Amino acid sequence: MEIRWSDSLILGVPTIDAQHRELVARVGTVVSAVDARPGDVGALLDFLGEYALSHFATEERLMGLHAYPESAASAHREAHQQFVRAFSGLRYDVDVEGMTRGIVDRIQKWMVGWLMEHILGMDHALAMWIRSAQVKGPPHAGTWLLPRADAIEVLAVAPRGSLARAGLKPGDFIVRVGGVTVAQLGVKVALGLLRDPVDGQVEVEFHPGADSAHLERRTVTRRRAAR
């Protein structure tokens, strides 16, 4: 699987974008070396790993600097830690096993896939928060939703917004929209339905305060429903 920088990866925060560009370049170098220079893969992974740690530290400092909600920051930090653990295991296996088919797949598929998903998911949400904070101060007055793999976390709710009127609060995890799970809909479709409900309203099911033992149901409506 190839990986190249493209404008679709630009998040609008110069520090993060510059580091992402470098990170993508380093991952691309490793992926290319798998076939062309397999003997260099170990050293290139070391080079990549050092940069990834520095980049993660930068993002985590920005979270604190811009008062990123702790629930989202904690999940973001955990994603970084999971990558570091998996990457360390991969690096060890390269030394012990050499370039087996399984290791090649982990480099070409897992590593590339993780980076793309992380940039377009968690990093995108962080960048939106930072951009808003830079323009108009901490964005706590607006509605902020964080996409997860199979849910949407409510970070902040606009006082007179549609989610507030439906009774949702920060910390809630939306798991169904319109009777269909977020995992089945896909996060982008689910977010679209929340922003622009079909026929002016859509039913959502959520875990209040991330309490997975309880599930509540509310109807989200536009301020002016379509007639």
Buried (B, 14 or more C-beta within 10 A) or exposed (E): EEBEBEEEBBBEBEEBBEBBEBBBBBBBBBBBBBEEEEEBBBEBBEBBBEBBBEBBEBBBEBBEEBBBBEBBBEBBBEBBEEBBEBBEEBBEBBEEEEBEEEBBEBBBEBBBEBBBEBBBBBBBBBBBBBBBBEEEEEBBBBBBBBBBEEBBBBBBBBEEBBBEBBBBEBBBBBBBBBEBEBBEBEBEBBBBBBEEBEEBBBBBBBBBEBEEEEEEEBEBBBEEEEE
